[in-house]
Amino acid sequence: MSQVRVVTDSACDLPDDVVDRLHVAIVPLSIRFGDEEFVDRRDLTPSEFWARCKSAKALPETSAPSVGAFQEVFEQAARDGYDSAIVLTLSSQLSATFQSATLAAQAVADTMTVAVIDTLAVSMAQGLLTIEIAERALNGATLNELSAHAENLISKLGVVAALDTLEHLIKGGRVGGAKALLGQVLSIKPLVELKNGVVAEAGRQRTRAKALNAVAQQASLQAPFRRLAMMHGACSEADVATLRGLISAIATEVPIVETNIGPVVGTHGGPGIIGLAWVKA
């Protein structure tokens, strides 16, 4: 088999049907609520995660996959007949996942060639890149072709999201360039984006409605898109419908993907997070 095994991690927020259709292997991060630890996408669905957040006394924490978790996926791929793999990890600025994947790739170097790509992204920006690469892999692209294409697209990835609270982002230590927002946590609806792999401030609005409009406007300024996705976690149906309407006219080559934000991103974004991710055309 010459087809390349495409691997990512559970920060990608890819819907299950897409994962199954494109034969993507997902290496899960872990989520801890106090003394209880759960494997993302196996022990904990997004809805179960948000339900636990409501009742938990302390905020959850995330941890990167072990080297062994990646190595197991690579070894299984070899047993399945693959001779190479490409791994698309969440930003190395946000997690040790890239490091774990790199060490695992070195461990299996004698039996399999593995390219590890730091997407400098998270959630569906990482997910959309994975979709792009997986589709090309299914069409017979080589590992070198896939790696070059992935690297070329990283600068075309974008994310903007509206948060209902900064509590999770602050306590999780992922606030990065958004520190300027801290003095006004209670009086604003913050917007965040990813810049060079870290979370940065993307604006501040006084109401939720204005925040949703700002998310759509910032995305429209980046259009046209190759791919566009909307993701949300523990949001009201009204908010989801509002943003869906606001982006309906944005130009994208591929139909918009909509997905739930899972525990990895949700741990840091908090309930009510809603946003857009894209690959520029």
N, C-alpha and C positions, 0 to 999 in steps of 0.2 A: 504494500500500500504506500503510495507516494503522497497521499493527502496529509496536510499538516493539521495536527491537533491544536485547536484553539482553546486557550485557558484564560479565565479571568478570576476575579475574586468577588465576594458577595457585596462589596460596596457599589457594584455596577447598577443595582436596582433593575436588572432586566426582568421582564415578565417571564413566567415559567414557560408559556407557550412558545416564546421566541427562543429561549434556551433549548427547548426540546427540538424545535424545527431546525435550528442551525447546528445542533450537536456540540454545543459549547460546554466545556467542563468548568464548573465553578468551585473554587476553593474557598470555603467559608471562613469568615472571621468569627470570633466568639464574643458574646455579650454577657456581662455579669450584672446581676442585681444582688448586691450584697454578697452573700456566700454562694449564691446559685449561679451556675454558669450554663449558658445555652449556646449551641452551635447554630449560627445563622442559617436560615432557610431549611434546616433539618429539624431543630427542636423548637423553632420560634418563627411563626409567620408574622408579617407586618401587623395584622390586626391583633394578634396575641401580644405583640410587643407593646403596642400603644395602650392596650388594656392594662398591662403590667405597669407602664409608666404612670398611669393615673393613680394606682394604688400603692406604688412604691414610696417609701419614706426618703430614700436617697436616689440620686440620678444614676442611671446605668453607666457602665464603662465598657469600652471595646478593647479587644486585643487582637493582634495580627495572627494570621495562621502560622503554624510552626513550619520549619524547614521540612520536617517529615511529612506534613500534609501535602505540600507541593510535590515532594519526591514520590509519594504514593501515587499521585495523579499521573506523573510522568512515567512511572514504571508500569502502571496499568495501560497507558497509551501504547507503550512498547509492546506489551503483551497482546494488545488489540491490533498490532501490525503497523502502527505509525512509526516513522523513523525520525520525526522531528516535531517540535511544538513551538507555538508562540504564546507568550503570556503577556496579558495586558493588565497591569496592576493600577490600583488607585495611586494617587500622588505620593511619592516618597517623602514629601514634605509633611504629610498628614499621618503616615503610618509606616511601620517597619515591614509591611507586606512585600514591597519591592525587594528589600534585603533578603527576606526569607526565600523568595522565588529565585533570586540570583544564586544563593548558596545551594539550593536544591538543584538548579541547573548544572552547577559545577559538579555536584555529587553524581549525576547520571551522565556526565559528558562522554564516558566510554561507550555508552550504549545508545544515546539519543542526543541529537543536537537541539538545544532549546534557546530561543531568543526571548529575552525578558525586556519588555518595553515599559518604561515609566510613563504613563499617560499624562502625568501632571494634572489629572482630572479626578472626578469622583461622580457618583450617581450616574445619571443617564448620559453625561458627556463621555464618561468611560464606557457606558453601555452602548451608545451609538457607534463609537469607534469599534467596539467588539463586534457589533452587527456587521459593519462594513467589512471587517477583516474576515469574519466567519463566512460571509457570503462569497468572498473571493476565494477562500480556502476550498469551499465546496465546488467552486468552478475550476479548481486545479492550479491555483497560483502556488508558486514555490515559496519556501520559507524566506528567501532573500527578497522576493517581490513583496511579500506580505509585510516584512519588517520595514522595508523602504517606504511602503505606502502608509503604514501606521505612523512612522516618524514624520512623514510629510504632513499628515493630517493633524498632528498634535497642536500646531499653532492655529488651526482652524476650529478648535473646540471652544465652546463657551458655556458658562452656566450663570444664571442670575436667579435669585430666589428671595422671596419675602418671608421673614420670620415673624411669628407672633410674639416671641420672647427671645431674649439673648441669654437667658439663664443657662441653658444646656451648653451653648457654645463657649460661654465664659468658664463655667466650671469644668468643662472638658478640655480646656487648654488649647482650643483650636481657633481662638478668635483672631490671632495674627494681626493683620492690618486693620481689623475692625475695632481696634481698641478705642478709636476716637468716638465710638458710639456709646461707650460705657457710661458717661456722665448723664446721658439722656435716655437710659434704658426704659424708664417708666413712661416717658412722654412721647415715644415715637414707635413707628412700625419700620424696623430696619430692613434694608435690602443688602444682600451680600453677593459676592461673585468670587470666582477663582482667578487669581492673578499669579502666574509663575508657580502654580501648584499650591498656593496658600489662600486662605480665606481673607478677603479684603472687603472693606465697605464699598457698597455700590449706590448708596443714597439713603435718605431717610424721609419718611412720609408721616403725616399726622393721623391718617386714617387707613383702615384696611383697604377700602375701595381705591384710594389713591396709590397705595402700595401695589395693588394688582395692576392698575393702569401703568405704573412705572415699570413693572416687570415686562409687560407686553411691549411697551414703548422701547425699552432698552434692547429687547430682542429684535424688534422690527428695524432698528437702526443697523443691525448686523446682517440683515437679510440681503440677498436671497440665500437660502440654505440648501445644502445637499440633504441633510436630515434634521428633524426637529422633534423634540419630545417634551411632554409636560409631565411633571411628577409632583406628588403631593402626599402628605402624611398627616393623618388625623385632622383633616380639613372638613369644613362644612360643604355640603353638596352645592350650596349657593356660591361659595367662593370658587369651587372647581368649575361650575357652569359659567361663571363670570369670566374667568381667565380663558376658558375654552372659546368663548365667544369673541374675546378680544384678539385672539391669535388666529381666528379662522381665515383671515385674508392674507396672512403672511405667506410669502412664496417659499415653497419647499419642494424639492424634486421627488421625495419619497413621502408617503402619507405620514402624518403625525402619529407618534407612539405615545400612549398615555400609560402611566404606571404608578404604583404605590411606592412610596419611599420606605425602605426597609430599616431594620434596626441599626445598621452601621451609621448611615447618614442621620437617621432619626435621633439617635443618641445625642448627637451634637447640635442638630438643628432644632429639636424640640417639636412638640405638637403644634399643628397649624402651619408647618412649613409648606410652601408651594412655590414651584418655579419652573423654569424652562432650561433645556439644554439643547445644544445644536452642534452641527458640523457645517461650517460655511461651504457654500458651493465653490 
